[in-house]
Amino acid sequence: MTTTGRGLAVTSPQLIFTENGKHVYAYSGQIQYTNTETTFIEGTTQEGIADVFIQYSTLAYSADDPTVKVYFNDILIIATAHTHTENWLMPLRIIIPPLTTLKVTVTNQDTTPIQGFIFIKGKIHGRA
């Protein structure tokens, strides 16, 4: 998915920029996943450096353990594994270079289907 404009409502898993281009946000919606790596959000940053928080959550505790992965231009930057005792994980703070394709995936360590969501919010620095 690509960036499709500014000031849009969060309706699909893409990066959306505010009207002035100084903030970015995204919401994956509730997605069911298993032990297959599933893309929750994908998009390309604009000019400027994006300083973002990436948050994973689920609506209910589960006996399963998610792994959240963040990629820049299809290169794995960070992977975090969590236990089933946490349904609201600490956000990841990530600095994203300009014009970089960001992809956030989630994988369950078990084959049991569970549902979760990702949201992103942040500021754009160095943009005129």
Backbone as XML, in Angstrom:
<?xml version="1.0"?>
<chain id="A" units="angstrom">
  <residue number="1" name="MET">
    <atom name="N" x="0.826" y="-1.179" z="0.000"/>
    <atom name="CA" x="0.000" y="0.000" z="0.000"/>
    <atom name="C" x="0.872" y="1.244" z="0.000"/>
  </residue>
  <residue number="2" name="THR">
    <atom name="N" x="0.344" y="2.299" z="-0.532"/>
    <atom name="CA" x="1.113" y="3.529" z="-0.605"/>
    <atom name="C" x="0.363" y="4.653" z="0.091"/>
  </residue>
  <residue number="3" name="THR">
    <atom name="N" x="1.074" y="5.707" z="0.337"/>
    <atom name="CA" x="0.475" y="6.893" z="0.926"/>
    <atom name="C" x="-0.511" y="7.469" z="-0.074"/>
  </residue>
  <residue number="4" name="THR">
    <atom name="N" x="-1.709" y="7.809" z="0.380"/>
    <atom name="CA" x="-2.741" y="8.241" z="-0.564"/>
    <atom name="C" x="-3.300" y="9.609" z="-0.232"/>
  </residue>
  <residue number="5" name="GLY">
    <atom name="N" x="-2.544" y="10.456" z="0.382"/>
    <atom name="CA" x="-3.049" y="11.796" z="0.620"/>
    <atom name="C" x="-2.913" y="12.215" z="2.055"/>
  </residue>
  <residue number="6" name="ARG">
    <atom name="N" x="-3.476" y="13.372" z="2.319"/>
    <atom name="CA" x="-3.347" y="13.948" z="3.655"/>
    <atom name="C" x="-4.715" y="14.190" z="4.263"/>
  </residue>
  <residue number="7" name="GLY">
    <atom name="N" x="-4.775" y="14.096" z="5.579"/>
    <atom name="CA" x="-5.993" y="14.418" z="6.299"/>
    <atom name="C" x="-7.111" y="13.421" z="6.097"/>
  </residue>
  <residue number="8" name="LEU">
    <atom name="N" x="-6.798" y="12.217" z="5.647"/>
    <atom name="CA" x="-7.819" y="11.218" z="5.399"/>
    <atom name="C" x="-8.225" y="10.525" z="6.702"/>
  </residue>
  <residue number="9" name="ALA">
    <atom name="N" x="-9.449" y="10.029" z="6.730"/>
    <atom name="CA" x="-9.877" y="9.210" z="7.861"/>
    <atom name="C" x="-9.105" y="7.898" z="7.827"/>
  </residue>
  <residue number="10" name="VAL">
    <atom name="N" x="-8.915" y="7.294" z="8.969"/>
    <atom name="CA" x="-8.215" y="6.019" z="9.033"/>
    <atom name="C" x="-9.202" y="4.936" z="8.630"/>
  </residue>
  <residue number="11" name="THR">
    <atom name="N" x="-9.093" y="4.473" z="7.389"/>
    <atom name="CA" x="-10.026" y="3.471" z="6.883"/>
    <atom name="C" x="-9.331" y="2.232" z="6.359"/>
  </residue>
  <residue number="12" name="SER">
    <atom name="N" x="-8.018" y="2.250" z="6.230"/>
    <atom name="CA" x="-7.294" y="1.082" z="5.740"/>
    <atom name="C" x="-5.872" y="1.107" z="6.293"/>
  </residue>
  <residue number="13" name="PRO">
    <atom name="N" x="-5.186" y="-0.032" z="6.226"/>
    <atom name="CA" x="-3.851" y="-0.111" z="6.818"/>
    <atom name="C" x="-2.779" y="0.565" z="5.961"/>
  </residue>
  <residue number="14" name="GLN">
    <atom name="N" x="-2.731" y="1.873" z="5.997"/>
    <atom name="CA" x="-1.744" y="2.642" z="5.251"/>
    <atom name="C" x="-1.272" y="3.807" z="6.102"/>
  </residue>
  <residue number="15" name="LEU">
    <atom name="N" x="-0.176" y="4.416" z="5.699"/>
    <atom name="CA" x="0.288" y="5.620" z="6.381"/>
    <atom name="C" x="-0.491" y="6.806" z="5.843"/>
  </residue>
  <residue number="16" name="ILE">
    <atom name="N" x="-0.997" y="7.637" z="6.737"/>
    <atom name="CA" x="-1.760" y="8.824" z="6.355"/>
    <atom name="C" x="-1.089" y="10.024" z="7.010"/>
  </residue>
  <residue number="17" name="PHE">
    <atom name="N" x="-0.934" y="11.094" z="6.243"/>
    <atom name="CA" x="-0.271" y="12.302" z="6.726"/>
    <atom name="C" x="-1.297" y="13.398" z="6.929"/>
  </residue>
  <residue number="18" name="THR">
    <atom name="N" x="-1.080" y="14.234" z="7.940"/>
    <atom name="CA" x="-1.987" y="15.349" z="8.198"/>
    <atom name="C" x="-1.881" y="16.369" z="7.072"/>
  </residue>
  <residue number="19" name="GLU">
    <atom name="N" x="-2.836" y="17.286" z="7.039"/>
    <atom name="CA" x="-2.893" y="18.306" z="5.988"/>
    <atom name="C" x="-1.583" y="19.064" z="5.825"/>
  </residue>
  <residue number="20" name="ASN">
    <atom name="N" x="-0.924" y="19.394" z="6.938"/>
    <atom name="CA" x="0.319" y="20.165" z="6.861"/>
    <atom name="C" x="1.557" y="19.278" z="6.708"/>
  </residue>
  <residue number="21" name="GLY">
    <atom name="N" x="1.377" y="17.950" z="6.662"/>
    <atom name="CA" x="2.491" y="17.036" z="6.459"/>
    <atom name="C" x="3.413" y="16.883" z="7.647"/>
  </residue>
  <residue number="22" name="LYS">
    <atom name="N" x="2.986" y="17.325" z="8.829"/>
    <atom name="CA" x="3.871" y="17.288" z="10.001"/>
    <atom name="C" x="3.578" y="16.134" z="10.961"/>
  </residue>
  <residue number="23" name="HIS">
    <atom name="N" x="2.513" y="15.369" z="10.705"/>
    <atom name="CA" x="2.183" y="14.207" z="11.529"/>
    <atom name="C" x="1.769" y="13.052" z="10.623"/>
  </residue>
  <residue number="24" name="VAL">
    <atom name="N" x="1.960" y="11.845" z="11.123"/>
    <atom name="CA" x="1.578" y="10.641" z="10.392"/>
    <atom name="C" x="0.824" y="9.725" z="11.347"/>
  </residue>
  <residue number="25" name="TYR">
    <atom name="N" x="-0.134" y="8.982" z="10.807"/>
    <atom name="CA" x="-0.886" y="8.041" z="11.624"/>
    <atom name="C" x="-1.359" y="6.877" z="10.763"/>
  </residue>
  <residue number="26" name="ALA">
    <atom name="N" x="-1.694" y="5.771" z="11.411"/>
    <atom name="CA" x="-2.212" y="4.595" z="10.714"/>
    <atom name="C" x="-2.898" y="3.695" z="11.732"/>
  </residue>
  <residue number="27" name="TYR">
    <atom name="N" x="-3.861" y="2.918" z="11.257"/>
    <atom name="CA" x="-4.551" y="1.926" z="12.081"/>
    <atom name="C" x="-4.831" y="0.718" z="11.198"/>
  </residue>
  <residue number="28" name="SER">
    <atom name="N" x="-4.465" y="-0.448" z="11.657"/>
    <atom name="CA" x="-4.623" y="-1.655" z="10.839"/>
    <atom name="C" x="-6.047" y="-2.183" z="10.820"/>
  </residue>
  <residue number="29" name="GLY">
    <atom name="N" x="-6.831" y="-1.835" z="11.835"/>
    <atom name="CA" x="-8.107" y="-2.531" z="12.021"/>
    <atom name="C" x="-7.824" y="-3.873" z="12.678"/>
  </residue>
  <residue number="30" name="GLN">
    <atom name="N" x="-8.843" y="-4.520" z="13.174"/>
    <atom name="CA" x="-8.695" y="-5.813" z="13.843"/>
    <atom name="C" x="-8.387" y="-6.873" z="12.786"/>
  </residue>
  <residue number="31" name="ILE">
    <atom name="N" x="-7.269" y="-7.569" z="12.925"/>
    <atom name="CA" x="-6.829" y="-8.566" z="11.947"/>
    <atom name="C" x="-6.618" y="-9.900" z="12.646"/>
  </residue>
  <residue number="32" name="GLN">
    <atom name="N" x="-7.139" y="-10.968" z="12.035"/>
    <atom name="CA" x="-6.921" y="-12.315" z="12.564"/>
    <atom name="C" x="-5.640" y="-12.872" z="11.953"/>
  </residue>
  <residue number="33" name="TYR">
    <atom name="N" x="-4.812" y="-13.515" z="12.779"/>
    <atom name="CA" x="-3.558" y="-14.081" z="12.290"/>
    <atom name="C" x="-3.221" y="-15.353" z="13.043"/>
  </residue>
  <residue number="34" name="THR">
    <atom name="N" x="-2.309" y="-16.140" z="12.484"/>
    <atom name="CA" x="-1.859" y="-17.383" z="13.116"/>
    <atom name="C" x="-0.339" y="-17.375" z="13.137"/>
  </residue>
  <residue number="35" name="ASN">
    <atom name="N" x="0.268" y="-18.555" z="12.931"/>
    <atom name="CA" x="1.728" y="-18.650" z="12.948"/>
    <atom name="C" x="2.348" y="-18.280" z="11.599"/>
  </residue>
  <residue number="36" name="THR">
    <atom name="N" x="1.559" y="-17.735" z="10.683"/>
    <atom name="CA" x="2.061" y="-17.222" z="9.416"/>
    <atom name="C" x="2.236" y="-15.716" z="9.552"/>
  </residue>
  <residue number="37" name="GLU">
    <atom name="N" x="3.380" y="-15.203" z="9.141"/>
    <atom name="CA" x="3.633" y="-13.765" z="9.240"/>
    <atom name="C" x="2.587" y="-13.003" z="8.427"/>
  </residue>
  <residue number="38" name="THR">
    <atom name="N" x="1.891" y="-12.082" z="9.082"/>
    <atom name="CA" x="0.782" y="-11.346" z="8.472"/>
    <atom name="C" x="1.085" y="-9.856" z="8.498"/>
  </residue>
  <residue number="39" name="THR">
    <atom name="N" x="0.961" y="-9.198" z="7.346"/>
    <atom name="CA" x="1.192" y="-7.758" z="7.273"/>
    <atom name="C" x="-0.005" y="-7.016" z="7.846"/>
  </residue>
  <residue number="40" name="PHE">
    <atom name="N" x="0.244" y="-6.136" z="8.802"/>
    <atom name="CA" x="-0.805" y="-5.330" z="9.418"/>
    <atom name="C" x="-0.847" y="-3.930" z="8.820"/>
  </residue>
  <residue number="41" name="ILE">
    <atom name="N" x="0.312" y="-3.329" z="8.576"/>
    <atom name="CA" x="0.384" y="-1.979" z="8.000"/>
    <atom name="C" x="1.585" y="-1.929" z="7.060"/>
  </residue>
  <residue number="42" name="GLU">
    <atom name="N" x="1.386" y="-1.258" z="5.914"/>
    <atom name="CA" x="2.484" y="-1.043" z="4.982"/>
    <atom name="C" x="2.277" y="0.286" z="4.278"/>
  </residue>
  <residue number="43" name="GLY">
    <atom name="N" x="3.332" y="1.056" z="4.114"/>
    <atom name="CA" x="3.234" y="2.338" z="3.437"/>
    <atom name="C" x="4.591" y="2.991" z="3.323"/>
  </residue>
  <residue number="44" name="THR">
    <atom name="N" x="4.650" y="4.072" z="2.557"/>
    <atom name="CA" x="5.900" y="4.778" z="2.314"/>
    <atom name="C" x="5.858" y="6.161" z="2.942"/>
  </residue>
  <residue number="45" name="THR">
    <atom name="N" x="6.934" y="6.505" z="3.642"/>
    <atom name="CA" x="7.011" y="7.825" z="4.253"/>
    <atom name="C" x="7.263" y="8.879" z="3.190"/>
  </residue>
  <residue number="46" name="GLN">
    <atom name="N" x="6.995" y="10.123" z="3.540"/>
    <atom name="CA" x="7.235" y="11.234" z="2.628"/>
    <atom name="C" x="8.555" y="11.899" z="3.002"/>
  </residue>
  <residue number="47" name="GLU">
    <atom name="N" x="8.754" y="13.127" z="2.530"/>
    <atom name="CA" x="9.962" y="13.869" z="2.890"/>
    <atom name="C" x="9.974" y="14.121" z="4.392"/>
  </residue>
  <residue number="48" name="GLY">
    <atom name="N" x="11.152" y="14.220" z="4.944"/>
    <atom name="CA" x="11.291" y="14.438" z="6.377"/>
    <atom name="C" x="11.483" y="13.122" z="7.110"/>
  </residue>
  <residue number="49" name="ILE">
    <atom name="N" x="11.985" y="13.226" z="8.321"/>
    <atom name="CA" x="12.218" y="12.049" z="9.160"/>
    <atom name="C" x="10.983" y="11.824" z="10.016"/>
  </residue>
  <residue number="50" name="ALA">
    <atom name="N" x="10.472" y="10.609" z="10.021"/>
    <atom name="CA" x="9.288" y="10.268" z="10.816"/>
    <atom name="C" x="9.728" y="9.698" z="12.166"/>
  </residue>
  <residue number="51" name="ASP">
    <atom name="N" x="9.276" y="10.306" z="13.238"/>
    <atom name="CA" x="9.531" y="9.864" z="14.609"/>
    <atom name="C" x="8.204" y="9.297" z="15.110"/>
  </residue>
  <residue number="52" name="VAL">
    <atom name="N" x="8.060" y="7.961" z="15.111"/>
    <atom name="CA" x="6.755" y="7.352" z="15.354"/>
    <atom name="C" x="6.770" y="6.377" z="16.529"/>
  </residue>
  <residue number="53" name="PHE">
    <atom name="N" x="5.576" y="6.158" z="17.061"/>
    <atom name="CA" x="5.310" y="5.102" z="18.024"/>
    <atom name="C" x="4.460" y="4.059" z="17.315"/>
  </residue>
  <residue number="54" name="ILE">
    <atom name="N" x="4.855" y="2.797" z="17.440"/>
    <atom name="CA" x="4.109" y="1.680" z="16.860"/>
    <atom name="C" x="3.571" y="0.859" z="18.021"/>
  </residue>
  <residue number="55" name="GLN">
    <atom name="N" x="2.258" y="0.680" z="18.055"/>
    <atom name="CA" x="1.596" y="0.020" z="19.180"/>
    <atom name="C" x="0.824" y="-1.210" z="18.701"/>
  </residue>
  <residue number="56" name="TYR">
    <atom name="N" x="1.067" y="-2.365" z="19.341"/>
    <atom name="CA" x="0.272" y="-3.573" z="19.095"/>
    <atom name="C" x="-0.661" y="-3.779" z="20.268"/>
  </residue>
  <residue number="57" name="SER">
    <atom name="N" x="-1.848" y="-4.270" z="19.983"/>
    <atom name="CA" x="-2.765" y="-4.640" z="21.053"/>
    <atom name="C" x="-3.735" y="-5.697" z="20.562"/>
  </residue>
  <residue number="58" name="THR">
    <atom name="N" x="-4.426" y="-6.292" z="21.510"/>
    <atom name="CA" x="-5.495" y="-7.243" z="21.222"/>
    <atom name="C" x="-6.659" y="-6.894" z="22.141"/>
  </residue>
  <residue number="59" name="LEU">
    <atom name="N" x="-7.850" y="-7.276" z="21.768"/>
    <atom name="CA" x="-9.020" y="-6.939" z="22.574"/>
    <atom name="C" x="-9.246" y="-7.909" z="23.725"/>
  </residue>
  <residue number="60" name="ALA">
    <atom name="N" x="-8.566" y="-9.056" z="23.701"/>
    <atom name="CA" x="-8.751" y="-10.034" z="24.761"/>
    <atom name="C" x="-7.443" y="-10.777" z="25.001"/>
  </residue>
  <residue number="61" name="TYR">
    <atom name="N" x="-7.227" y="-11.193" z="26.239"/>
    <atom name="CA" x="-6.058" y="-12.011" z="26.535"/>
    <atom name="C" x="-6.161" y="-13.320" z="25.781"/>
  </residue>
  <residue number="62" name="SER">
    <atom name="N" x="-5.029" y="-13.886" z="25.476"/>
    <atom name="CA" x="-4.989" y="-15.118" z="24.718"/>
    <atom name="C" x="-3.872" y="-15.981" z="25.289"/>
  </residue>
  <residue number="63" name="ALA">
    <atom name="N" x="-3.925" y="-17.243" z="24.994"/>
    <atom name="CA" x="-2.862" y="-18.149" z="25.435"/>
    <atom name="C" x="-1.713" y="-18.165" z="24.437"/>
  </residue>
  <residue number="64" name="ASP">
    <atom name="N" x="-1.721" y="-17.246" z="23.494"/>
    <atom name="CA" x="-0.729" y="-17.246" z="22.434"/>
    <atom name="C" x="0.234" y="-16.082" z="22.585"/>
  </residue>
  <residue number="65" name="ASP">
    <atom name="N" x="1.343" y="-16.163" z="21.890"/>
    <atom name="CA" x="2.422" y="-15.195" z="22.054"/>
    <atom name="C" x="2.770" y="-14.538" z="20.714"/>
  </residue>
  <residue number="66" name="PRO">
    <atom name="N" x="2.426" y="-13.256" z="20.531"/>
    <atom name="CA" x="2.694" y="-12.592" z="19.251"/>
    <atom name="C" x="4.138" y="-12.102" z="19.135"/>
  </residue>
  <residue number="67" name="THR">
    <atom name="N" x="4.621" y="-12.072" z="17.900"/>
    <atom name="CA" x="5.887" y="-11.438" z="17.562"/>
    <atom name="C" x="5.585" y="-10.326" z="16.567"/>
  </residue>
  <residue number="68" name="VAL">
    <atom name="N" x="5.986" y="-9.101" z="16.895"/>
    <atom name="CA" x="5.786" y="-7.945" z="16.028"/>
    <atom name="C" x="7.124" y="-7.648" z="15.350"/>
  </residue>
  <residue number="69" name="LYS">
    <atom name="N" x="7.100" y="-7.498" z="14.013"/>
    <atom name="CA" x="8.311" y="-7.194" z="13.247"/>
    <atom name="C" x="8.117" y="-5.901" z="12.476"/>
  </residue>
  <residue number="70" name="VAL">
    <atom name="N" x="9.183" y="-5.099" z="12.413"/>
    <atom name="CA" x="9.173" y="-3.836" z="11.668"/>
    <atom name="C" x="10.251" y="-3.916" z="10.597"/>
  </residue>
  <residue number="71" name="TYR">
    <atom name="N" x="9.855" y="-3.620" z="9.352"/>
    <atom name="CA" x="10.766" y="-3.648" z="8.215"/>
    <atom name="C" x="10.878" y="-2.254" z="7.593"/>
  </residue>
  <residue number="72" name="PHE">
    <atom name="N" x="12.078" y="-1.897" z="7.147"/>
    <atom name="CA" x="12.309" y="-0.719" z="6.297"/>
    <atom name="C" x="12.768" y="-1.259" z="4.950"/>
  </residue>
  <residue number="73" name="ASN">
    <atom name="N" x="12.049" y="-0.936" z="3.890"/>
    <atom name="CA" x="12.416" y="-1.394" z="2.542"/>
    <atom name="C" x="12.703" y="-2.895" z="2.518"/>
  </residue>
  <residue number="74" name="ASP">
    <atom name="N" x="11.833" y="-3.670" z="3.168"/>
    <atom name="CA" x="11.918" y="-5.134" z="3.254"/>
    <atom name="C" x="13.139" y="-5.652" z="4.011"/>
  </residue>
  <residue number="75" name="ILE">
    <atom name="N" x="13.783" y="-4.808" z="4.808"/>
    <atom name="CA" x="14.880" y="-5.241" z="5.670"/>
    <atom name="C" x="14.383" y="-5.203" z="7.109"/>
  </residue>
  <residue number="76" name="LEU">
    <atom name="N" x="14.492" y="-6.325" z="7.816"/>
    <atom name="CA" x="14.029" y="-6.399" z="9.200"/>
    <atom name="C" x="14.858" y="-5.469" z="10.084"/>
  </residue>
  <residue number="77" name="ILE">
    <atom name="N" x="14.166" y="-4.569" z="10.791"/>
    <atom name="CA" x="14.818" y="-3.604" z="11.678"/>
    <atom name="C" x="14.747" y="-4.057" z="13.130"/>
  </residue>
  <residue number="78" name="ILE">
    <atom name="N" x="13.565" y="-4.540" z="13.534"/>
    <atom name="CA" x="13.386" y="-4.988" z="14.918"/>
    <atom name="C" x="12.272" y="-6.023" z="14.968"/>
  </residue>
  <residue number="79" name="ALA">
    <atom name="N" x="12.418" y="-6.980" z="15.870"/>
    <atom name="CA" x="11.373" y="-7.968" z="16.136"/>
    <atom name="C" x="11.223" y="-8.073" z="17.646"/>
  </residue>
  <residue number="80" name="THR">
    <atom name="N" x="9.996" y="-8.025" z="18.122"/>
    <atom name="CA" x="9.745" y="-8.133" z="19.555"/>
    <atom name="C" x="8.756" y="-9.261" z="19.813"/>
  </residue>
  <residue number="81" name="ALA">
    <atom name="N" x="9.108" y="-10.155" z="20.701"/>
    <atom name="CA" x="8.240" y="-11.271" z="21.070"/>
    <atom name="C" x="7.622" y="-10.974" z="22.427"/>
  </residue>
  <residue number="82" name="HIS">
    <atom name="N" x="6.364" y="-11.360" z="22.579"/>
    <atom name="CA" x="5.628" y="-11.051" z="23.805"/>
    <atom name="C" x="4.919" y="-12.289" z="24.324"/>
  </residue>
  <residue number="83" name="THR">
    <atom name="N" x="4.633" y="-12.281" z="25.623"/>
    <atom name="CA" x="3.912" y="-13.397" z="26.228"/>
    <atom name="C" x="2.423" y="-13.107" z="26.250"/>
  </residue>
  <residue number="84" name="HIS">
    <atom name="N" x="1.643" y="-14.139" z="26.405"/>
    <atom name="CA" x="0.180" y="-14.002" z="26.376"/>
    <atom name="C" x="-0.385" y="-13.262" z="27.588"/>
  </residue>
  <residue number="85" name="THR">
    <atom name="N" x="0.434" y="-12.912" z="28.536"/>
    <atom name="CA" x="-0.065" y="-12.176" z="29.701"/>
    <atom name="C" x="-0.208" y="-10.688" z="29.425"/>
  </residue>
  <residue number="86" name="GLU">
    <atom name="N" x="0.264" y="-10.233" z="28.270"/>
    <atom name="CA" x="0.204" y="-8.813" z="27.930"/>
    <atom name="C" x="-0.759" y="-8.619" z="26.757"/>
  </residue>
  <residue number="87" name="ASN">
    <atom name="N" x="-1.814" y="-7.836" z="26.923"/>
    <atom name="CA" x="-2.665" y="-7.571" z="25.763"/>
    <atom name="C" x="-2.490" y="-6.139" z="25.274"/>
  </residue>
  <residue number="88" name="TRP">
    <atom name="N" x="-1.727" y="-5.337" z="25.991"/>
    <atom name="CA" x="-1.424" y="-3.967" z="25.565"/>
    <atom name="C" x="0.068" y="-3.797" z="25.766"/>
  </residue>
  <residue number="89" name="LEU">
    <atom name="N" x="0.826" y="-3.919" z="24.700"/>
    <atom name="CA" x="2.270" y="-3.932" z="24.804"/>
    <atom name="C" x="2.840" y="-2.524" z="24.777"/>
  </residue>
  <residue number="90" name="MET">
    <atom name="N" x="4.014" y="-2.362" z="25.330"/>
    <atom name="CA" x="4.690" y="-1.067" z="25.285"/>
    <atom name="C" x="4.942" y="-0.698" z="23.834"/>
  </residue>
  <residue number="91" name="PRO">
    <atom name="N" x="4.713" y="0.560" z="23.465"/>
    <atom name="CA" x="4.939" y="0.945" z="22.068"/>
    <atom name="C" x="6.416" y="0.954" z="21.711"/>
  </residue>
  <residue number="92" name="LEU">
    <atom name="N" x="6.677" y="0.699" z="20.436"/>
    <atom name="CA" x="8.029" y="0.817" z="19.910"/>
    <atom name="C" x="8.199" y="2.239" z="19.395"/>
  </residue>
  <residue number="93" name="ARG">
    <atom name="N" x="9.287" y="2.882" z="19.752"/>
    <atom name="CA" x="9.568" y="4.201" z="19.190"/>
    <atom name="C" x="10.622" y="4.005" z="18.111"/>
  </residue>
  <residue number="94" name="ILE">
    <atom name="N" x="10.287" y="4.412" z="16.901"/>
    <atom name="CA" x="11.139" y="4.160" z="15.738"/>
    <atom name="C" x="11.349" y="5.468" z="14.970"/>
  </residue>
  <residue number="95" name="ILE">
    <atom name="N" x="12.558" y="5.689" z="14.497"/>
    <atom name="CA" x="12.871" y="6.812" z="13.620"/>
    <atom name="C" x="12.958" y="6.246" z="12.203"/>
  </residue>
  <residue number="96" name="ILE">
    <atom name="N" x="12.131" y="6.787" z="11.288"/>
    <atom name="CA" x="12.072" y="6.273" z="9.923"/>
    <atom name="C" x="12.647" y="7.314" z="8.968"/>
  </residue>
  <residue number="97" name="PRO">
    <atom name="N" x="13.619" y="6.937" z="8.145"/>
    <atom name="CA" x="14.182" y="7.878" z="7.174"/>
    <atom name="C" x="13.142" y="8.309" z="6.133"/>
  </residue>
  <residue number="98" name="PRO">
    <atom name="N" x="13.383" y="9.426" z="5.451"/>
    <atom name="CA" x="12.466" y="9.874" z="4.391"/>
    <atom name="C" x="12.369" y="8.841" z="3.271"/>
  </residue>
  <residue number="99" name="LEU">
    <atom name="N" x="11.196" y="8.800" z="2.641"/>
    <atom name="CA" x="10.962" y="7.979" z="1.456"/>
    <atom name="C" x="11.325" y="6.512" z="1.685"/>
  </residue>
  <residue number="100" name="THR">
    <atom name="N" x="10.923" y="5.991" z="2.833"/>
    <atom name="CA" x="11.194" y="4.611" z="3.227"/>
    <atom name="C" x="9.882" y="3.838" z="3.285"/>
  </residue>
  <residue number="101" name="THR">
    <atom name="N" x="9.881" y="2.629" z="2.743"/>
    <atom name="CA" x="8.710" y="1.772" z="2.849"/>
    <atom name="C" x="8.743" y="1.065" z="4.202"/>
  </residue>
  <residue number="102" name="LEU">
    <atom name="N" x="7.709" y="1.312" z="4.990"/>
    <atom name="CA" x="7.559" y="0.720" z="6.320"/>
    <atom name="C" x="6.569" y="-0.430" z="6.218"/>
  </residue>
  <residue number="103" name="LYS">
    <atom name="N" x="6.907" y="-1.556" z="6.829"/>
    <atom name="CA" x="5.966" y="-2.679" z="6.916"/>
    <atom name="C" x="6.009" y="-3.205" z="8.334"/>
  </residue>
  <residue number="104" name="VAL">
    <atom name="N" x="4.823" y="-3.413" z="8.925"/>
    <atom name="CA" x="4.711" y="-3.972" z="10.273"/>
    <atom name="C" x="3.926" y="-5.275" z="10.165"/>
  </residue>
  <residue number="105" name="THR">
    <atom name="N" x="4.520" y="-6.369" z="10.652"/>
    <atom name="CA" x="3.873" y="-7.673" z="10.594"/>
    <atom name="C" x="3.720" y="-8.244" z="11.997"/>
  </residue>
  <residue number="106" name="VAL">
    <atom name="N" x="2.807" y="-9.204" z="12.118"/>
    <atom name="CA" x="2.614" y="-9.907" z="13.384"/>
    <atom name="C" x="2.515" y="-11.397" z="13.081"/>
  </residue>
  <residue number="107" name="THR">
    <atom name="N" x="3.142" y="-12.206" z="13.935"/>
    <atom name="CA" x="3.108" y="-13.659" z="13.817"/>
    <atom name="C" x="2.775" y="-14.233" z="15.183"/>
  </residue>
  <residue number="108" name="ASN">
    <atom name="N" x="1.940" y="-15.253" z="15.212"/>
    <atom name="CA" x="1.647" y="-15.964" z="16.449"/>
    <atom name="C" x="2.618" y="-17.134" z="16.558"/>
  </residue>
  <residue number="109" name="GLN">
    <atom name="N" x="3.028" y="-17.488" z="17.756"/>
    <atom name="CA" x="3.925" y="-18.624" z="17.921"/>
    <atom name="C" x="3.168" y="-19.943" z="17.927"/>
  </residue>
  <residue number="110" name="ASP">
    <atom name="N" x="1.851" y="-19.881" z="17.804"/>
    <atom name="CA" x="0.983" y="-21.054" z="17.806"/>
    <atom name="C" x="0.101" y="-20.987" z="16.562"/>
  </residue>
  <residue number="111" name="THR">
    <atom name="N" x="-0.502" y="-22.092" z="16.171"/>
    <atom name="CA" x="-1.391" y="-22.100" z="15.003"/>
    <atom name="C" x="-2.795" y="-21.604" z="15.322"/>
  </residue>
  <residue number="112" name="THR">
    <atom name="N" x="-3.101" y="-21.381" z="16.594"/>
    <atom name="CA" x="-4.417" y="-20.899" z="16.990"/>
    <atom name="C" x="-4.657" y="-19.490" z="16.434"/>
  </residue>
  <residue number="113" name="PRO">
    <atom name="N" x="-5.776" y="-19.250" z="15.750"/>
    <atom name="CA" x="-6.048" y="-17.896" z="15.250"/>
    <atom name="C" x="-6.346" y="-16.935" z="16.403"/>
  </residue>
  <residue number="114" name="ILE">
    <atom name="N" x="-5.723" y="-15.771" z="16.387"/>
    <atom name="CA" x="-6.036" y="-14.710" z="17.331"/>
    <atom name="C" x="-6.176" y="-13.404" z="16.562"/>
  </residue>
  <residue number="115" name="GLN">
    <atom name="N" x="-6.734" y="-12.403" z="17.215"/>
    <atom name="CA" x="-6.936" y="-11.117" z="16.559"/>
    <atom name="C" x="-6.175" y="-10.043" z="17.307"/>
  </residue>
  <residue number="116" name="GLY">
    <atom name="N" x="-5.618" y="-9.123" z="16.545"/>
    <atom name="CA" x="-4.911" y="-8.005" z="17.136"/>
    <atom name="C" x="-4.977" y="-6.814" z="16.205"/>
  </residue>
  <residue number="117" name="PHE">
    <atom name="N" x="-4.387" y="-5.709" z="16.626"/>
    <atom name="CA" x="-4.336" y="-4.533" z="15.764"/>
    <atom name="C" x="-3.078" y="-3.739" z="16.050"/>
  </residue>
  <residue number="118" name="ILE">
    <atom name="N" x="-2.690" y="-2.938" z="15.078"/>
    <atom name="CA" x="-1.533" y="-2.057" z="15.179"/>
    <atom name="C" x="-2.005" y="-0.638" z="14.921"/>
  </residue>
  <residue number="119" name="PHE">
    <atom name="N" x="-1.513" y="0.314" z="15.703"/>
    <atom name="CA" x="-1.686" y="1.701" z="15.300"/>
    <atom name="C" x="-0.356" y="2.421" z="15.422"/>
  </residue>
  <residue number="120" name="ILE">
    <atom name="N" x="-0.217" y="3.438" z="14.579"/>
    <atom name="CA" x="1.009" y="4.227" z="14.488"/>
    <atom name="C" x="0.647" y="5.680" z="14.601"/>
  </residue>
  <residue number="121" name="LYS">
    <atom name="N" x="1.444" y="6.438" z="15.330"/>
    <atom name="CA" x="1.292" y="7.896" z="15.360"/>
    <atom name="C" x="2.671" y="8.503" z="15.523"/>
  </residue>
  <residue number="122" name="GLY">
    <atom name="N" x="2.865" y="9.657" z="14.906"/>
    <atom name="CA" x="4.160" y="10.277" z="15.031"/>
    <atom name="C" x="4.257" y="11.627" z="14.362"/>
  </residue>
  <residue number="123" name="LYS">
    <atom name="N" x="5.437" y="12.224" z="14.469"/>
    <atom name="CA" x="5.719" y="13.543" z="13.916"/>
    <atom name="C" x="6.712" y="13.411" z="12.772"/>
  </residue>
  <residue number="124" name="ILE">
    <atom name="N" x="6.624" y="14.345" z="11.838"/>
    <atom name="CA" x="7.566" y="14.424" z="10.738"/>
    <atom name="C" x="8.483" y="15.619" z="11.001"/>
  </residue>
  <residue number="125" name="HIS">
    <atom name="N" x="9.799" y="15.391" z="10.992"/>
    <atom name="CA" x="10.781" y="16.436" z="11.241"/>
    <atom name="C" x="11.568" y="16.748" z="9.970"/>
  </residue>
  <residue number="126" name="GLY">
    <atom name="N" x="11.948" y="18.007" z="9.822"/>
    <atom name="CA" x="12.769" y="18.395" z="8.694"/>
    <atom name="C" x="12.011" y="18.624" z="7.409"/>
  </residue>
  <residue number="127" name="ARG">
    <atom name="N" x="10.714" y="18.761" z="7.524"/>
    <atom name="CA" x="9.882" y="19.031" z="6.353"/>
    <atom name="C" x="9.620" y="20.532" z="6.283"/>
  </residue>
  <residue number="128" name="ALA">
    <atom name="N" x="9.747" y="21.081" z="5.094"/>
    <atom name="CA" x="9.549" y="22.530" z="4.921"/>
    <atom name="C" x="8.105" y="22.922" z="5.101"/>
  </residue>
</chain>
